[in-house]
Amino acid sequence: MYKCMFFQKTIDNVDALFQYLDEIGNNGDWIFKGLYSEWNLKNTLERVLIKAGIKDREGYPKIEKEIIREFQRLYKGKDLYRVRNDTLYCLSVMQHHGAPTRLLDFTYSIYIALYFALEYATDNRPVSSANTGLAIWCINTKWLIDHPTSINIFGLMERYFFDECRDEESFHRIYMGNQYTFVGLENPVQINQRLHLQQGLFLCTGNIRKSFEDNICEFEGWQKQSNIQKVICRVPIGDVQKALEKCRRMNVSRETLFPGLDGFAQSMKYNLLHYKRQAESRIG
């Protein structure tokens, strides 16, 4: 197992973080993920299995198969046929509803990634501390796509990146056998509304017998700033609230990213600065 020490950059205030990410975002080759500063990159399947004390990774593929089978058996949506016959689409729906999968969510938008990082920083701040930390993971997609590792694997399936050639057989050959240790950029041909609104895509773990970080470290150059960066910002919780308010004014919030009553209701705990100002402005 690799001890991946990715390039890290620490920034000491949220405004400078906005500016730095904006400079990276001007290059359309980068994708982003916002997390709590103390977390590593793990897909949800890996995270929950480790948390449950299931450490034998050789058994992960069989566990994943059972999880997918159960979801397909009990799913009742209008897209049932696609869920049962398109594994990548099924995994995207599972991820959408909170089931553990080999997929890791990323976004093309620095602002959406920053918003999620602010949420995680709010939810995971130690109670005894006035400060918290957020991290934006930045990955260069051109490096991943053009890397010989990707070219060799996707070359197994001629014209894989043409929609008409992407099917159940091609996805299974590349991923579900867990024989290729790598990370692939993926999105189902048909994406759901939430994924569209979040400008999202997935990094798909090639071999779940190994960690996500072990998979991406198969790509030479993983330690270079030009390929992967973890940008960390540790700030007072008050600055996080101000940054969440700034995101809300840019129309980036849980309410807009997760349409419906649940998204609106969940957004309220991240809009406390707004409600405080509203309360202070009330007469009587």
Rosetta blueprint (number, residue, H / E / L):
1 M L
2 Y L
3 K L
4 C L
5 M L
6 F L
7 F L
8 Q E
9 K E
10 T E
11 I E
12 D L
13 N L
14 V H
15 D H
16 A H
17 L H
18 F H
19 Q H
20 Y H
21 L H
22 D H
23 E H
24 I H
25 G H
26 N L
27 N L
28 G L
29 D L
30 W E
31 I E
32 F E
33 K E
34 G E
35 L E
36 Y E
37 S L
38 E L
39 W L
40 N L
41 L L
42 K L
43 N L
44 T H
45 L H
46 E H
47 R H
48 V H
49 L H
50 I H
51 K H
52 A L
53 G L
54 I L
55 K L
56 D L
57 R H
58 E H
59 G H
60 Y H
61 P H
62 K H
63 I H
64 E H
65 K H
66 E H
67 I H
68 I H
69 R H
70 E H
71 F H
72 Q H
73 R H
74 L H
75 Y L
76 K L
77 G L
78 K L
79 D L
80 L H
81 Y H
82 R H
83 V H
84 R H
85 N H
86 D L
87 T H
88 L H
89 Y H
90 C H
91 L H
92 S H
93 V H
94 M H
95 Q H
96 H H
97 H L
98 G L
99 A L
100 P L
101 T L
102 R L
103 L E
104 L E
105 D E
106 F E
107 T E
108 Y L
109 S L
110 I H
111 Y H
112 I H
113 A H
114 L H
115 Y H
116 F H
117 A H
118 L H
119 E H
120 Y H
121 A H
122 T H
123 D H
124 N L
125 R L
126 P L
127 V L
128 S L
129 S L
130 A L
131 N E
132 T E
133 G E
134 L E
135 A E
136 I E
137 W E
138 C E
139 I E
140 N E
141 T H
142 K H
143 W H
144 L H
145 I H
146 D H
147 H L
148 P H
149 T H
150 S H
151 I H
152 N H
153 I H
154 F H
155 G L
156 L L
157 M L
158 E L
159 R L
160 Y L
161 F L
162 F L
163 D H
164 E H
165 C H
166 R L
167 D L
168 E H
169 E H
170 S H
171 F H
172 H H
173 R H
174 I H
175 Y H
176 M H
177 G L
178 N L
179 Q L
180 Y L
181 T L
182 F L
183 V E
184 G E
185 L E
186 E E
187 N L
188 P L
189 V L
190 Q L
191 I L
192 N L
193 Q H
194 R H
195 L H
196 H H
197 L H
198 Q L
199 Q L
200 G E
201 L E
202 F E
203 L E
204 C E
205 T E
206 G L
207 N L
208 I L
209 R L
210 K L
211 S L
212 F H
213 E H
214 D H
215 N H
216 I H
217 C L
218 E L
219 F L
220 E L
221 G L
222 W L
223 Q L
224 K L
225 Q L
226 S L
227 N L
228 I E
229 Q E
230 K E
231 V E
232 I E
233 C E
234 R E
235 V E
236 P E
237 I H
238 G H
239 D H
240 V H
241 Q H
242 K H
243 A H
244 L H
245 E H
246 K H
247 C H
248 R H
249 R H
250 M L
251 N L
252 V L
253 S L
254 R H
255 E H
256 T H
257 L H
258 F L
259 P L
260 G L
261 L H
262 D H
263 G H
264 F H
265 A H
266 Q H
267 S H
268 M H
269 K H
270 Y H
271 N L
272 L H
273 L H
274 H H
275 Y H
276 K H
277 R H
278 Q H
279 A H
280 E H
281 S H
282 R L
283 I L
284 G L
